[in-house]
Structures are given as C-alpha cells and as structure tokens.
Amino acid sequence: MARFCGWKPWAVTRLAGITNSGDVLVTTTNPLSISVAGFEDFSAIEPAWWRLLNDQQNLDYRGSVNELRGQLNTERVTRFLESRIRQGRLIIARFDGELVGICTISPDGFLLDSPVQVWDIADVWVEPHARRKGVATAMIKHCEHECQMRGASEVRLSVYAMNEAGLGLYRSLGYEVKSYSLSKNLNPTG
C-alpha cells in the first residue's frame, strides 16, 4: 500500500475518454475544498465548533462539558460564529461535501497604527478521521491568502505546547516561535 504523503492523494482520477488517435484523457478532481464559510454552513459549523472545544479540553481544561454547554455559553458560541461568518473570517474545509475542518482569522488588534499589518490564524481544527491528510495545511494556506488579500503583511498563530502534531505542521509551513505564553494557577486545589 502506498504511503500517504499529503493532500494530493485526495485527488480523484477519472478516465475522461479516449481520443480518435488513441490518447487517454484523464481528469482529476479534488474532493477537498477550502472556503470562507457562509450562513448556509452554520448547521455543520456549530457542532464542529463544540467538538473543537471538547478537544481543547485535553490541552487547556476550563470546566466540565456540561458547565461549558450551558445556555449562556451556547448563545455566546452562536453569536461568535455568526459574527465570524458575517465578517468572512471563518474558514471551512469540506471533503466530498462533508465539513471536516474549521479555523478563524482576525486582525491581531495592535492598538497603534503600524506599517506591519498582522493577522491571527486561530482555532485550527480537523475532524479526527480527516487528520494527517493535508486538510490543516490546505486551510492554513487558504488563511494566509485570505489574510494577505485583506492587507496582512504577517500572520501569526498560537498552538498549545503539548500539541506536537500542530507544532510540527506549523514549523513545516515556515512558522517560527516569536513569543511564549505562560500560565500560573492562582487557585490550586491539592
């Protein structure tokens, strides 16, 4: 069995026909598509967002799933996602029509006017069955393009230190460590 080496194997090859001279015509289609989300995607995005938050709990525990999925937080998630969609800042990946990945982009919020326009890529998440198949790479590249089209001269992203797969991916795409984020528990229990 051939070793999978990225998103290209997701391209489907189809025999288009044979010409009069006997040449075989072959077409390829890529069932992986990356795009800016629209409101028609919301019903697939919202449950994916909750799965992203659930996965993040393994790296950054913020409370039980029941506590996090209370009505107030559910409303906040809905407003956040709607806002990102309205602003064109939520990117989705689909494979054969199935939503398999999401991420967001936004200006970094630097207060001062600056010649360097920085945008952030955040919340990069891929469905477990679609991981290690080039989905995240395709989304990151799409995000970079979207940010550049919106005036960014630099993009940044954050990744949890324990997310070795993410760190490896981002380094392979040319990202370098520029800062560290440290935390301290102010309410230790035992």
N, C-alpha and C positions, 0 to 999 in steps of 0.2 A: 504494500500500500504506500502511495506517495506521501511524503511528509508535507503537511500544510505549512505554507510559508507566507501567509498574509491574505489580503482581501482578494487578490486576483483569482484564486480558485473558486470564488463565489460567482465568477462569470460563467454563464451557461453558454455552451457552444451548441449551435444548431446547424444542421445541414440545410442550406437555403435552396440548393438545387444544383444541377449540372448544366453547364452551358453547352451550346452546339459543338464547341470544339473539345468537349470532354473535361474542361476545367471544373473543379469542385468549388462552389461558392459557399463560404462558411460565414455565418454571422455570430456575433457574441452579444449577449445582453447581460447586464449586471443587475441581479435582483436586489442588490444593496443600494438604497437611495438615502441621501442625506439632504435635509432641507430645513428651512425655517418653519417652525410649527404655525399652524393656523387654528382657529377656533374649532374647526371640524375635527381636529386631532385630540381635543380635550378629553374625551371619554377614554382614550387609550393612555394619555399622558398622566392623568391623576393617579390611577392605581400604580403606574410605573414609579411615580414620584414617591409614593408610600413605600414601595419596595426599596428604592434608593435610601430613604431614611432608615428603614429597617436594617439594611446592610451597613449603614454608617454607625449604627448602634454597636457593632462589633469593634469599631475603632474609636468611638467617642460616645460613650454611654450618656444619655440625657434623661433617662427615665423609662419606665415600662411602656410597652407599645400601647396598652390601654390608656395610660396617662397622656401619651403623646397624641393619641387619636381622639381626644375629647372634642366636643363641638367647637370650642373656640379655636383650637388648632386646625381643625378641619376647615373652618371658614378662612383662617389665615392662609392655609395652603392654597385654597381655591382662589383667593384674591391675588396671592403671589403669582400663581401660574397664569391667571388671566392677564395680569399686568405684564409679565414677561412675553406672553403671546402678543398682546396688543402692541408692545414696543418692538416686536420682531427679534427678541433676544432669547428665545428658547429654540434650540436646535434638536431635531429628532433624526433617528436612523430607523429605517424600515427595511426588512428583508422579506421579499415576496409579499409586501403589504402589511406584515406584522411589525408593530413597533418593538424594536429591540434595543434602543438606546436613546438617552436624553442628555443634554447638557445646557448650560446657560452662558451667556456673555453679557458683560456690562462695562461701562466706563469705570475706572478704578476710584473715582471720587476725590482725586487730588484737589485740594482747595484752591491752589494758586494757578494762574494762567501760566502755561508752560509750553515750550516748543515740542516736548516729548508727550505725545498722547498715548496713554497706557490704557489698555482694556484688560479685563479679567475674564478668564475662562473658568467656570466653576461647575460643580455638580455633575461631573462626567460619570456616567453610569451606563452599564450594558447588562442586559439580561444574562443570567448565568449560562444558558445554553448557547449564547452567541459570543461568548468571550473568547479571546485569543484567536479571532478570525478577522482582525483588521477593522472592526467596527469603530472602536475608540480612536484608532489612528485616522480613519476617514472623518470622524466627527471633529477631531482636533484640527485637522487641516481645513475643514469647512469653516470652523470657528475662526481660525486665523484669517482666512479670506474675508469672512463677514466683518471682522474687526478692522482689517485693513481698508475695506471699502467704506467704513464709517469713520475713517481718519486716523486709526491707530498706527503708531509707528513702533509699538512694542506690545506684546501680550504677556500676561503673567497668569500663573495658576498656582493653586495650593494643593498639596496632597498629604495625606496622613503619613507620618514617618513609618508606620508598620505596613503600609500598602506597597510592598516591594514590587508587585507587578506594575502598578501605576508609576512608581518612581522609574523603573526600567524603561517603560514606554516613553515617558516624558523626556528622559535623557536621550533615548534613541532618536527623538524628534528635535534635538538640539536645545532643550531647556536646561538651564543651569541654576544651581542653588544661589539665590540672591539674598535671602534672609532666613531666619529661623523664627518660629512661633513657639513660645514656651508656655507652659501652663503650671498652675500650682493649685492644689485642692485646699480651699480655705475652711472646709468643714469635714475634716477626716472622721471617718467612723470606724474605729477599731483598728 
